[in-house]
Amino acid sequence: MLWGVKNKSWIFRLVKDANGLWVPDTGNNWGGGKQIFFPGGTGEPDSEGITQGPDGTIYTTTERDNAANTVARNTVLAFDTSAGGTSLTAVKQWDLTDEFPELKTGSKTEANLGFEGLTFVPDSYLVKNGFVDQSTGTLYNPADYPKHGTGLFFMALENDGKLYGYALNSDGTFHRIAVADTGMGHVMDVQYDADLQRVWALCDNTCSVSMSVLGIDGKGLVTPQAVYAKPADLPVVNLEGFAVAPNSSCVNGVKNVVWSDDGISDPDHLGHALYSGTLPCALDLPSQGGNGNSGDQGNGQDQDGQDQDGQNQDNGQDQNQSNSNSADKGNDASNLAHTGGPAALVGLGALALIGAGTVLVRRFR
């Protein structure tokens, strides 16, 4: 299953058809996607990111209410996607707008530089690797935040290219735990990879389409360990969604990845699209872990963690349903779909799969 979000207030649930194409799941009124609303059934969320929590709840980020698009509104919304009907109203909201005063200028430009993605990172991974709570300067202790659940949410802020880690409490309050610089200047998506035990961050054509891998260093901070360039034949366009398949789908040492395009202006393309490619199942990364914890070696063998986010999505400006019948011209992406485990999430532009190259090329560390 592949979840997608569109920044015009829609969530989509996709499944593979007999031809290996991602198409809308028709069950429970998901055939046309579901329009989403802020709590109370109001507004037009500028929904840019998506992830799944350990309990199956779907979370999205917003950076504005499209009905008032000069006003920043950086929130995290929780949705019960099992609900019937053709629309969903957020069952909970965490409003972090005041955390980023630099975006509250009344300008459409600044308001459009907010949360682009989010991911859930389990406490078990953070504790094992000696993660430091930057608000206290000491080792992170989940018990200090009894209402936060079993992990932290990291939000990707486009404006400065940083990831902001928060404890989102069940009562709607929150506490900032950490800030991690991706080193890319801007960031459009973020995904915790439970197999690799790392965090992926995506930058679009602003950075020539680059994927940074972050881990916990010897000081307990989340820092970049490597940056990977895009596959050679993946176009340098507005790719703002990124999803990684689980290692259970590996074939011949590689697994699938998917990118989403936020809006293609090139006349040789089909508008909004999903691109597929492959990634080695084992990456040669430095060890991680602060305070004497050696951590893991990044070989993808450690299965710690509850949430396999493909995550976020920034999404297309227009949902082009007609592309759902387009052929998948790329590498076989059939292994991205999986059952019996958490869903992979990706930013949604359209329902077409257009091929992207093979293996990501490591650019620098």
C-alpha positions, 0 to 999 in steps of 0.5 A: 500500500502506498499513501499519498497526500496532495497539497490541495487538501487530499489524501490518497491510498494506492495499491498495485494493479495486475499490471504493476501500476499504482492505482487508487484503492477503491475500498471504503470510498478511497477511489477518488481520494479523500478531501481533508479538513482541519479540526471542526471540518474547516479550512483547506489544509496545504498538506505537504507531508505524510507519515504513519504512526505505530498505531496506524494513524496517518499524520500530515503536515501543513504550512498554510490554510489554502483559504488564507495562503499568505498566513503561515499555519505549520501544523501536524494533523492526525487522521483516522483513515478507517472512517467512512465517507469521502472526506476526513476531518483531523481528529487532533492537531498540533499547531507549531506556527509560533515556533517559526516566527520568521515565517509569520510575515504576512507574505505568501513567499514566507508562508510557503516555506514551512513544513514539507514533510514529517516522519515518525522516529521510534524511541527505541532507535533514539535511546539505543544510539545515545540520542541527546535531548537538546532542550536539556543537554542530557541523554534523551529519556522518553519517560520525561514526556509521558504523553508523547507515545513511543517516538518523536516526529521530525518535521522537514522545514523547507526554509532552512533545510533543517529537521525539527524533532518534537514530542507531540503529546496526546493532549495537543501540546508539544515540546521541541527536542532537537534540530538537525541540519541536513546540510542541503540548505533546503529540505522537501521530505524526510523518512525514517528507514527502519531497516537502515536505522537512519533518516533520509532527507530529500532536496529537490531541483534546488539541490540537483535532487539529492538524498541525505542520510542522517544518523546519530553521531558520537555526541548524540546528535542527528547529523548527515553521514552521506549524500547521494546523487539522483540516478542519472536518468531521473530528471532534475525537477521539483521532486518533493516526495520520497519513499523507500521500500522495506528490506523484505522486498529486496531482490538481487541486493536492491530494493525500490524507491519512489519519488513524486514530482510536484509539478512538471513543466517539461512538455516531454513529461506527463504532468505530475508523476511518480518515478521509480528506481532502485537502491542497494539494500545494504549501504556502507555507512559510518557507525552511529551512537553517542555516549559509548554506544557503537550503534549499528553499521548501516547494513540494513539488518537491524529491524528495530523501530515500529514505523516504515515511513515512505513518507512524505509527500509534497504533492502536486499542484493538480491531481491528474486522474487521467494518468492512472492508466499510463505505463510504468516505463522504469525498473520493476517496482512491484516489490514496493507493495507489501502486506502484513507490515506498515505502509510505505508513504510517498508524495503524490502528484499523479498516478502514473509511474515513470521510470527513473534509473537504477541505483542511486550514486553516492556523491560525498560524505 
